[in-house]
């Protein structure tokens, strides 16, 4: 068994929104995503114990979140929203995505954008090279902040190959442009329980 991930590619993407509809923003809202493409150690086999992917998710997550923050050229505490996603190639299983996303990935994500109390939203799918996925996003300290319910579409043109996994981390430095559907406001967040 392989002891460390065999990374083929790290793909970074930055999106800046300067206007929405007929209004221009005073400051653009920026989103950053980093996708890490690596060899799936469990292709073509059923493996009960997926803890190797748990371990890798901490290392890969640390790399991805630091690169995403650097791409926005902001201090880590200025990150407002976060999300995660994974795509598995056709010789793997959807559960491989779950293993790379859930048990341990929150540790490096929260540790690098803290304080961060809210659940990190996620998405997963099986795909082929160029498969797009919408990475769900929401405010890092409180789930009820509707202004930050959003997503970022990410795709890596040549990944995943059939024997690969793609781990994606996305962040923002703000919410949607011109939010007006109510809900908890950022300035009202207590940040105690991840909800309000």
N, C-alpha and C positions, 0 to 999 in steps of 0.2 A: 504494500500500500504506500502511496505517495505521502510524505510527511508535510509538505508545504505546497501551496497553490502554484500551478504553472500558469502564470499570467501571460496572455498573448498580446493584450492591448488594453490601454486606458484611454477612454474617449471622454472628452469634456465638452460641455455645451453651456453657453450663456445666452439668455434671452433678456432683452430690455424692452419694456412697454412704455412708450412715450405718449401715447394717446389711445383712447378707447371711445368708439363712436365719434361724436362730434367734439368731444372735449379733450384738451391736452392736459397732461399732468404737470404739476410744478416740479416734481422730481420723478424720474422714471422708476418703475418697479422692476427689480431685477430678479431673475431666477437663474440658478446654476444647477447643473446635474453632472455627475461623474459616473460613468459606467466602466466597470472592470470586467473584462472578458477573460475567463480562465477555463482550464480543462476540468471537466466533471470527472471526479475520481470513481463515480459509481455508474458509468454507462453500461448498458446491456446486462445489468445484474440487479437483483433485489438485495438490498442491504438493510437489515433491521436497525443497526446502530449507525445513525447519521451524525454522531458527535464530532467527527472530523470536520464536517461543514460548519458546525457551531463554532469550533475553534478558529477556522479560517475566517468566519464572518467578522470576528473582532479585528483581526489584522487587516483584512480588506476594507472593512468599514472605517477604520482609523485613516487609512490612506485616502479613501474616497471623500470623507467629510473634510479632511484638511485641504484637499485639492479643490473641493467645491467652495469652501470659504475663501481660499486664496484667489480663485477665479473672480469672485465678487470684490476682492480687495477691501474687505471690511473686517472689523474686529469680530471675533467669534460671538460675543454677546449681542451683536447687532443682527444676528440671524433671527428672523421672526417665525418662519414656518419651516417644516421639514416633512419629508416623506421618503419611502423606500419602495423598491420593486425588484423583481428578478424575472428573467426569462431563461428557460431551460431548452436545450436542443432536443431533437426528436428521439435520441437514444437515451434520454434521461427521463425523470419523473417529476411531476409537479411538486411532490414532497421534497425534492432536492431544493426547489426554490424556497419552500417553507423553512427548511433547515438552515439555509444561508441567511434568511431574513429575521426569524423570530427569537430563538432562545437567547442569542448573545449580541445581536447587532445594535440593540439599544444602548449598550454600554459605551461604545466609542462615540455614537451619535450624541447622546445626552452629555457625555463628558466633555465634548468639544464645543457645544453650543449652550452650555448651562448658564443659568438654571433652566432646566427643561423637565416639566412634570407630565405633560400630556402624552397620551398614546401616540406612537408614530404610525400614521396610516400606511398601508401597504397594498401592493397588487402583485400578482404573479400569473405567468402563463407559459405555455409551451409554444415554441416558435422556431423559425428558421432565419437565415441571414436577412437582416433588414426589417424584422418584425418590430412594429411600434408598440409601445405600452404607455398608458397614461399613469404617471406617478402621482398618486393623490397627495395633497398637501393640506396641512392645517397648522394653526398657531401652536407653538411649542410648549406653552405653559397652561393652556386652557382649551378644552375641546369645544366649548360653546361660543367661541369667537367666530361668528359666521363670515365676517369680512375676509377671513383667511381660508375659507373652504375653496380649494382650487385644485389644479392639476397641472402637470407639465408633461407634454408628450416627448418621449425619448425613443430613439432608435439608433442602432449602430449598423451602418450599411452592410458590413460583412459578418455580423454575429447575431445570434449564436450559430456556430457550426453544429452539426448533429451531436458532437461529443463535448459541447461547451455549456457553461453557465455564464450569465451576465448578471452582475449585481449592480444596482443603480441606487444612488443616494441623491436626493434633490433638496435644495434649500431656497429660501427667498429672503429679501430684505424688506418685504412689505406685503400687504394684502392685495386683493383685487383692486383695480382702478375704480374709484367712485362707488364704494359699497353703500347700499341703502336698503337692505332687507332686514334691518334690526339685529337683535342678538346682543350678546355681551361685547362691549368695546374693549380694546386693548388696555386703555387707561383704567378700566374697572376691574381688571384681572387681579385676583388675590394670589393665584399660583400655588395654592396649598395642596390641592388634591388632583390636579390634572384636568379638572372639569371646569371650574370657575376661578 
